[in-house]
Amino acid sequence: MASGHETQGAAFSPRLLQTRALTSEAGQARQLLAAGEWRPAAADSQAAAAVLDRLAAPLPARRAATARTLATDRDRRLQRLLRTALHHLDAGTVSPPTAALLAAVARAFLPWHATPNPPGAAAAPRYGTPAGTADGLTVPPTEAGEALLPDLLALFAVLASTRLPGTVPLTPPVEPWQVRYAGRFRRYGRPAFGVWTAETPGVRG
């Protein structure tokens, strides 16, 4: 998984795909799970299973797929991943470690907020305005986003399978975070109602 604010492919701005927080949170989650210091609760495993479905979703099989429809299908898969992560953050039922991981996923996949299907007008201001190209069109780094899927698939598969009958959940402490840069999340506070509040543990800026 790429670290820092890197993208895979020189044609894209390095700030389009922010993966530093995702690398940090994913690494910490793996360590906690491997050491037995984190046993996800039912809500955590359910959220992980929902995200896992998006991560493992195959592209539609089309008889006459064009380059345009293929590109749309690829971006739609990543957009659904983002919206699923935000949905479970917005529900407010997951534990702080899961919220931190989902928030990091949401930050990394934010370029797909409006691509290929823009959200309703009521939701758009909560996310800010996506960065555009010189001609005003938003072009998310699709290959860079897809490159993150294998590692995330393995991690969320573990999260979704660790909830066993009779297992007592164990939630490790998570340090509060503060956003240190003047970006969308600092200006708007959160990308969706009830998400990314200052008190929410999670992504390190």
C-alpha positions in Angstrom: 0.0 0.0 0.0 1.4 3.4 -1.0 2.5 5.7 1.8 2.3 9.4 2.1 0.2 11.4 -0.3 1.2 9.3 -3.3 -0.6 8.2 -6.4 0.4 5.4 -8.7 0.8 7.1 -12.1 2.6 10.4 -12.8 -0.3 11.8 -14.7 -2.1 12.6 -11.5 -1.6 15.2 -8.8 0.1 13.6 -5.7 -2.6 15.2 -3.6 -5.5 13.5 -5.4 -5.1 10.3 -3.5 -4.1 10.6 0.1 -3.0 7.3 1.5 -0.7 8.3 4.5 -3.6 7.9 7.0 -4.8 4.7 5.4 -1.3 3.1 5.5 -1.0 4.1 9.2 -4.5 2.9 10.3 -4.3 -0.3 8.2 -0.9 -1.2 9.7 -2.1 -0.5 13.2 -5.2 -2.6 12.7 -3.2 -5.6 11.4 -0.9 -5.4 14.5 -3.8 -5.2 16.9 -5.7 -8.1 15.3 -2.6 -10.3 15.0 -1.7 -9.7 18.7 -5.3 -10.4 19.8 -5.6 -6.9 21.3 -8.6 -6.1 19.1 -11.6 -8.4 18.9 -14.2 -6.5 16.8 -17.8 -6.2 18.1 -20.7 -7.3 15.9 -21.2 -3.8 14.5 -17.6 -3.7 13.5 -17.7 -7.0 11.7 -20.9 -6.2 9.9 -19.4 -2.9 8.7 -16.3 -4.7 7.6 -18.3 -7.3 5.7 -20.2 -4.6 3.9 -17.0 -2.9 2.8 -15.5 -6.3 1.9 -18.4 -6.8 -0.5 -17.5 -3.6 -2.3 -13.8 -4.4 -2.3 -14.4 -7.9 -3.8 -17.1 -6.8 -6.3 -16.2 -7.9 -9.8 -16.7 -5.6 -12.7 -19.9 -6.2 -14.7 -19.7 -8.7 -17.5 -20.7 -6.8 -20.7 -21.1 -8.3 -24.1 -19.9 -5.1 -25.9 -17.9 -3.2 -23.4 -16.3 0.0 -24.7 -13.4 1.8 -23.1 -15.9 4.3 -21.8 -18.2 1.8 -20.1 -15.2 0.0 -18.6 -13.8 3.2 -17.2 -17.2 4.0 -15.7 -17.6 0.5 -14.2 -14.2 0.8 -12.6 -14.9 4.2 -11.1 -18.4 3.1 -10.0 -16.9 0.3 -8.0 -14.5 2.6 -6.1 -17.3 5.2 -5.6 -19.5 2.5 -4.0 -16.6 1.6 -1.7 -16.3 5.2 -0.6 -20.1 5.6 0.0 -20.2 2.3 2.0 -17.4 3.5 4.3 -19.2 6.8 4.8 -22.5 5.1 5.4 -21.1 3.1 8.3 -19.3 6.1 9.7 -22.5 8.1 9.6 -24.4 5.4 11.4 -22.2 5.9 14.4 -22.4 2.3 15.6 -18.8 1.1 15.0 -16.0 1.2 17.6 -13.3 3.9 17.5 -10.7 1.6 15.8 -13.1 0.7 13.0 -14.2 4.3 12.7 -10.5 5.3 12.3 -10.0 2.8 9.6 -13.2 3.6 7.7 -12.3 7.3 7.9 -8.9 6.6 6.4 -10.5 4.6 3.6 -12.9 7.5 3.0 -10.1 10.0 2.8 -8.1 7.9 0.4 -11.1 7.4 -1.9 -12.6 10.9 -1.7 -11.8 11.6 -5.4 -14.7 9.3 -6.2 -17.1 11.4 -4.3 -18.7 12.7 -7.5 -17.4 10.2 -10.1 -19.0 8.8 -12.0 -22.3 9.6 -10.2 -22.5 13.0 -8.5 -24.3 13.0 -5.1 -27.5 14.9 -4.5 -27.2 18.6 -4.1 -27.9 18.4 -0.3 -24.8 16.1 0.2 -22.4 17.9 -2.1 -21.4 20.8 0.2 -20.4 18.4 3.0 -17.6 17.1 0.9 -16.3 20.3 -0.7 -15.4 20.7 -4.3 -13.3 18.0 -5.8 -10.1 19.1 -7.5 -10.4 19.4 -11.3 -8.2 19.3 -14.4 -7.4 22.3 -16.5 -10.6 21.8 -18.5 -12.7 21.7 -15.4 -13.3 17.9 -15.4 -12.6 15.8 -12.4 -10.3 12.9 -13.3 -9.7 10.5 -10.3 -6.6 8.3 -10.4 -8.4 5.1 -11.0 -5.4 2.8 -11.3 -4.0 4.2 -8.1 -7.3 3.6 -6.3 -7.5 0.0 -7.6 -3.9 -0.7 -6.5 -5.1 -0.3 -2.9 -7.8 -2.9 -3.2 -5.8 -6.1 -2.7 -4.3 -5.0 0.7 -7.6 -3.7 1.9 -9.4 -6.9 0.7 -7.1 -9.0 3.0 -7.5 -6.6 6.0 -11.3 -6.4 5.8 -11.6 -10.1 5.3 -9.9 -10.6 8.7 -12.1 -7.9 10.3 -15.2 -9.5 8.9 -14.3 -13.0 10.1 -13.1 -12.3 13.6 -16.5 -12.1 15.2 -17.2 -15.6 16.5 -20.1 -16.8 18.7 -19.4 -16.3 22.4 -16.4 -14.0 21.7 -16.2 -11.0 24.0 -15.3 -7.9 22.1 -12.1 -6.1 23.0 -11.6 -2.6 21.8 -8.1 -1.0 22.1 -7.9 2.7 22.9 -7.5 5.1 20.1 -5.8 8.5 20.4 -7.8 11.6 19.4 -6.6 13.2 16.3 -6.4 16.7 14.9 -6.4 17.8 11.3 -3.2 19.8 10.7 -3.9 21.1 7.2 -6.3 23.6 5.6 -8.2 21.3 3.5 -11.8 20.2 2.9 -12.2 18.3 6.2 -10.9 21.3 8.2 -13.2 23.7 6.5 -16.3 21.6 6.5 -15.6 19.6 9.6 -16.9 16.3 8.2 -17.7 14.8 4.8 -21.2 13.7 5.9 -23.5 14.5 8.7 -22.3 13.2 12.1 -18.9 12.2 10.7 -15.4 13.7 11.1 -16.2 15.7 14.2 -13.3 17.0 16.1 -13.9 14.5 18.8 -13.9 11.5 16.5 -10.7 9.4 17.0 -9.0 8.3 13.8 -7.2 9.7 10.9 -3.9 11.5 11.6 -3.5 14.5 9.4 
